[in-house]
Amino acid sequence: MRNIAPTMKVIKYAIYIVVLLFACSPTYTLQSSDSKIIRVESQIDSALLSIITPYQNRIEEQMNEVLTYTKNDLGKGKPQSTIGNFVTDLCLDYADAHLCVMNNGGLRTTIKQGNITRGKIYELMPFENELVLVELNKDDYIKLINYIVSRGGEPFSGITIIIDKHGKIIRNSWPVNFKDGEKVRVLTSDYLANGGDKMSFFHDKNQEKVGIKLRDAIIDYCSKHDTLDVHLDNRIKLEDE
């Protein structure tokens, strides 16, 4: 067995007790302290290892399970990305929403062309974020698309945005008729719906839980599609003058 020699710092205190004549309980005053390094020699417990190993092997087996295959690299980028398009597009299959918006920072890795394992999806989405629906009025919807543009692009699906070379919005799609009092149903994560990443337009809005975590939605989608073919499109576009 391999020896493990962790270092433990033990601090020894000299405490003097001062009893005040007028007090009902003693007062403790720290007068001095010193410290030293103690080396602790120990061995791996073979009995404990025999218990842990089957669970470790089972987890590795699950994480190595191939869910699907991607024809292209799923990478990051702005104003849009294949990994962002992939995640937001698939999310719309899990709720009755007009659009889906996520954030680049929440997608933690890229995926190379080839097989996609369950473990890779955990790398992509290590958080326990849930999918939720939020309804926005016209003013908040405009704030949302301005937010996306001001950030140089964030992952979204369901709408289109056309900008000029100065980053100003020339036109955008309108998912509903706001004049009739309709609201835009936006699918996002509970983290963002609670104002994460400065998405203030979600503040004080009722959240409708979809009933599935974002990571589980990605895993479920991948397990139902044997091949992915994700490309960039014109959902956000710079219009030439």
SEPA-835649 format. One record per residue (C-alpha): residue in one letter; chain; x, z, y. Coordinates in pm, 1 decimal. Layout:
N
 rest kette     east       up    north
    a     A        X        Z        Y
...
END
This chain:
241
 rest kette     east       up    north
    m     A      0.0      0.0      0.0
    r     A    112.2    -72.3    355.7
    n     A    175.5    234.9    570.2
    i     A    -10.4    261.5    895.8
    a     A    158.9    466.7   1166.1
    p     A    -74.4    512.3   1463.3
    t     A     39.1    716.8   1760.1
    m     A   -168.6   1007.4   1877.5
    k     A   -112.7   1185.6   2203.8
    v     A   -193.0   1556.4   2183.9
    i     A   -229.3   1746.4   2508.9
    k     A   -175.7   2118.8   2497.4
    y     A   -330.8   2329.1   2769.7
    a     A   -242.6   2679.2   2876.7
    i     A   -557.8   2828.3   3017.4
    y     A   -573.5   3164.1   3181.5
    i     A   -900.2   3345.6   3208.9
    v     A   -980.1   3517.9   3531.0
    v     A  -1271.1   3753.3   3517.9
    l     A  -1426.8   3816.2   3853.4
    l     A  -1555.2   4166.2   3895.7
    f     A  -1871.5   4043.3   4062.5
    a     A  -1946.8   3759.2   3816.4
    c     A  -2153.9   3769.5   3502.0
    s     A  -1943.9   3501.4   3329.8
    p     A  -1571.1   3423.4   3325.8
    t     A  -1410.1   3153.4   3538.9
    y     A  -1153.3   2926.3   3371.0
    t     A   -858.9   2803.5   3575.8
    l     A   -615.3   2534.7   3452.8
    q     A   -266.1   2666.6   3528.0
    s     A    -43.7   2417.0   3349.0
    s     A    -28.9   2140.8   3086.2
    d     A    225.8   1950.5   2881.7
    s     A    213.7   1667.5   2630.3
    k     A    411.8   1516.7   2345.5
    i     A    387.8   1220.8   2106.0
    i     A    309.4   1290.3   1739.7
    r     A    348.0   1017.9   1476.5
    v     A     81.3   1022.2   1207.9
    e     A    159.7    859.5    874.4
    s     A   -134.8    748.2    661.4
    q     A   -224.3    500.1    387.6
    i     A   -520.0    267.5    341.8
    d     A   -784.9    430.0    126.2
    s     A   -822.8    193.8   -171.9
    a     A  -1163.5    340.9   -258.6
    l     A  -1292.0    271.2     93.2
    l     A  -1142.7    -77.7     84.6
    s     A  -1326.4   -154.2   -240.6
    i     A  -1655.2    -66.4    -67.3
    i     A  -1589.7   -271.9    246.4
    t     A  -1448.3   -586.9     81.8
    p     A  -1775.7   -718.4    -72.6
    y     A  -1951.8   -690.9    266.6
    q     A  -1660.6   -858.8    442.4
    n     A  -1662.0  -1142.7    189.1
    r     A  -2037.5  -1185.1    228.3
    i     A  -2011.0  -1201.9    608.6
    e     A  -1730.1  -1458.1    586.1
    e     A  -1938.9  -1664.2    345.3
    q     A  -2231.4  -1666.5    588.4
    m     A  -2014.5  -1746.8    891.3
    n     A  -1849.9  -2037.7    706.6
    e     A  -2185.2  -2194.6    615.9
    v     A  -2206.9  -2550.5    752.8
    l     A  -2531.1  -2597.1    946.1
    t     A  -2494.1  -2951.2   1078.3
    y     A  -2252.7  -3222.1   1186.2
    t     A  -2186.8  -3348.0   1538.1
    k     A  -2078.6  -3707.1   1600.9
    n     A  -1924.9  -3615.5   1934.2
    d     A  -1732.1  -3331.2   2093.0
    l     A  -1965.2  -3085.9   2263.5
    g     A  -1765.3  -2992.9   2568.8
    k     A  -1801.0  -2823.1   2904.2
    g     A  -1803.6  -2992.1   3242.6
    k     A  -1986.9  -3039.3   3570.6
    p     A  -2228.5  -3149.6   3699.8
    q     A  -2346.9  -3170.9   3339.0
    s     A  -2193.5  -3130.3   2996.0
    t     A  -2269.3  -3223.4   2639.5
    i     A  -2269.4  -2857.9   2530.9
    g     A  -2510.3  -2770.7   2814.3
    n     A  -2737.2  -3065.9   2741.0
    f     A  -2737.7  -2978.6   2371.6
    v     A  -2841.4  -2615.1   2420.2
    t     A  -3102.1  -2664.3   2692.4
    d     A  -3258.9  -2968.4   2524.6
    l     A  -3306.3  -2791.3   2191.6
    c     A  -3449.6  -2480.5   2357.4
    l     A  -3747.7  -2679.6   2483.4
    d     A  -3855.3  -2720.5   2118.5
    y     A  -3926.5  -2346.2   2102.6
    a     A  -4162.1  -2296.4   2396.3
    d     A  -4425.6  -2462.9   2610.7
    a     A  -4207.9  -2510.1   2919.1
    h     A  -4152.6  -2776.8   3183.6
    l     A  -3779.6  -2716.8   3202.6
    c     A  -3497.8  -2505.2   3065.9
    v     A  -3205.3  -2367.1   3265.3
    m     A  -2900.6  -2175.9   3141.8
    n     A  -2557.0  -2100.9   3289.4
    n     A  -2215.0  -2241.4   3209.7
    g     A  -2064.7  -1895.2   3179.8
    g     A  -2305.4  -1800.9   2901.8
    l     A  -2183.2  -2079.6   2673.3
    r     A  -1858.8  -1928.5   2552.1
    t     A  -1688.1  -2211.3   2365.9
    t     A  -1683.5  -2584.0   2298.0
    i     A  -1748.7  -2756.3   1966.3
    k     A  -1530.1  -3033.4   1829.3
    q     A  -1662.6  -3342.0   1650.9
    g     A  -1728.8  -3254.8   1287.7
    n     A  -1903.9  -2983.2   1093.2
    i     A  -2065.9  -2696.3   1281.7
    t     A  -2065.5  -2361.0   1104.7
    r     A  -2283.5  -2058.9   1165.1
    g     A  -1975.6  -1874.3   1286.1
    k     A  -1916.0  -2140.8   1551.3
    i     A  -2263.6  -2080.4   1691.8
    y     A  -2183.1  -1709.2   1713.7
    e     A  -1872.7  -1803.2   1912.3
    l     A  -2082.4  -2023.7   2139.2
    m     A  -2347.2  -1755.3   2193.8
    p     A  -2212.4  -1406.6   2108.6
    f     A  -2476.5  -1228.7   2317.8
    e     A  -2813.6  -1091.6   2205.5
    n     A  -3000.9  -1282.0   2477.0
    e     A  -3367.7  -1363.3   2416.3
    l     A  -3557.8  -1667.9   2533.7
    v     A  -3821.3  -1592.9   2796.1
    l     A  -4064.2  -1793.8   3008.9
    v     A  -4094.9  -1743.9   3383.2
    e     A  -4338.6  -1918.4   3618.7
    l     A  -4215.3  -2036.1   3960.5
    n     A  -4405.2  -2153.5   4264.9
    k     A  -4289.5  -2445.7   4478.2
    d     A  -4056.1  -2242.9   4700.3
    d     A  -3883.6  -2080.3   4403.2
    y     A  -3857.9  -2413.5   4222.0
    i     A  -3680.2  -2562.7   4523.7
    k     A  -3446.9  -2262.4   4525.7
    l     A  -3372.4  -2325.1   4157.9
    i     A  -3271.2  -2688.9   4202.8
    n     A  -3071.1  -2602.2   4515.0
    y     A  -2895.0  -2334.0   4311.5
    i     A  -2802.5  -2584.5   4039.8
    v     A  -2660.1  -2827.0   4296.8
    s     A  -2478.8  -2557.1   4495.8
    r     A  -2299.3  -2449.9   4178.6
    g     A  -2180.3  -2802.3   4110.6
    g     A  -2417.9  -2819.0   3814.6
    e     A  -2553.5  -2577.0   3557.3
    p     A  -2706.1  -2660.4   3215.8
    f     A  -3068.7  -2770.2   3247.1
    s     A  -3326.8  -2993.3   3080.6
    g     A  -3666.5  -3135.8   3165.2
    i     A  -3608.7  -3251.1   3524.0
    t     A  -3387.1  -3491.6   3720.1
    i     A  -3190.7  -3435.3   4039.6
    i     A  -3033.3  -3707.4   4255.5
    i     A  -2763.5  -3600.9   4504.1
    d     A  -2548.0  -3774.0   4764.2
    k     A  -2169.2  -3757.3   4795.7
    h     A  -2202.0  -3449.7   5016.8
    g     A  -2389.9  -3261.0   4747.4
    k     A  -2725.8  -3278.8   4921.0
    i     A  -3041.1  -3343.5   4721.9
    i     A  -3187.0  -3687.1   4789.1
    r     A  -3479.6  -3649.1   4552.1
    n     A  -3583.7  -3463.4   4241.3
    s     A  -3862.9  -3467.2   3987.8
    w     A  -4171.5  -3250.1   4033.9
    p     A  -4294.2  -3119.8   3696.0
    v     A  -4633.3  -3007.0   3829.8
    n     A  -4869.9  -3069.9   4119.1
    f     A  -4808.8  -2766.6   4336.9
    k     A  -5097.3  -2864.2   4564.6
    d     A  -5333.7  -2778.1   4280.4
    g     A  -5183.6  -2431.7   4253.5
    e     A  -4986.8  -2507.4   3939.0
    k     A  -4659.6  -2334.9   3865.3
    v     A  -4345.8  -2454.3   3687.1
    r     A  -4285.5  -2289.1   3352.8
    v     A  -3912.6  -2227.4   3320.3
    l     A  -3746.7  -2135.5   2992.7
    t     A  -3431.1  -1928.8   3023.2
    s     A  -3253.5  -1624.0   2882.9
    d     A  -3365.8  -1270.2   2960.8
    y     A  -3024.6  -1208.5   3118.9
    l     A  -3078.5  -1484.0   3376.0
    a     A  -3447.1  -1400.8   3420.2
    n     A  -3337.2  -1053.1   3524.6
    g     A  -3126.6  -1203.2   3804.3
    g     A  -2801.2  -1255.8   3617.9
    d     A  -2550.5  -1500.7   3767.0
    k     A  -2723.9  -1459.1   4104.8
    m     A  -3041.6  -1640.5   3999.4
    s     A  -3242.8  -1453.5   4261.0
    f     A  -3540.7  -1691.2   4239.2
    f     A  -3633.7  -1513.9   3913.0
    h     A  -3662.6  -1173.0   4081.1
    d     A  -3992.6   -986.9   4039.0
    k     A  -4138.8  -1253.2   3810.6
    n     A  -4336.6  -1174.8   3497.3
    q     A  -4146.5  -1262.2   3181.9
    e     A  -4315.5  -1395.2   2870.3
    k     A  -4102.0  -1340.4   2561.6
    v     A  -4079.8  -1642.0   2332.7
    g     A  -3996.0  -1426.4   2031.1
    i     A  -3657.5  -1569.3   1940.0
    k     A  -3301.1  -1507.6   2050.5
    l     A  -3114.2  -1796.0   2208.6
    r     A  -2848.6  -1789.5   1936.8
    d     A  -3112.1  -1790.8   1661.8
    a     A  -3283.8  -2088.9   1822.2
    i     A  -2954.9  -2281.9   1817.8
    i     A  -2890.7  -2188.1   1453.5
    d     A  -3245.5  -2279.3   1351.9
    y     A  -3226.7  -2615.5   1528.2
    c     A  -2890.1  -2699.1   1370.9
    s     A  -3010.9  -2607.1   1023.6
    k     A  -3301.5  -2852.0   1061.0
    h     A  -3090.9  -3147.4   1184.5
    d     A  -2813.1  -3275.0    962.1
    t     A  -2650.0  -3479.8   1241.3
    l     A  -2620.7  -3431.2   1617.3
    d     A  -2557.8  -3715.2   1859.4
    v     A  -2540.3  -3566.6   2208.7
    h     A  -2451.9  -3769.9   2519.7
    l     A  -2443.9  -3728.6   2895.3
    d     A  -2734.5  -3885.0   3082.6
    n     A  -2867.8  -3911.6   3437.5
    r     A  -3051.3  -3577.7   3459.1
    i     A  -2824.0  -3499.4   3755.0
    k     A  -2678.1  -3802.2   3927.2
    l     A  -2469.3  -3895.6   4227.2
    e     A  -2637.0  -4185.7   4402.1
    d     A  -2399.9  -4446.6   4546.0
    e     A  -2459.7  -4536.9   4905.3
END
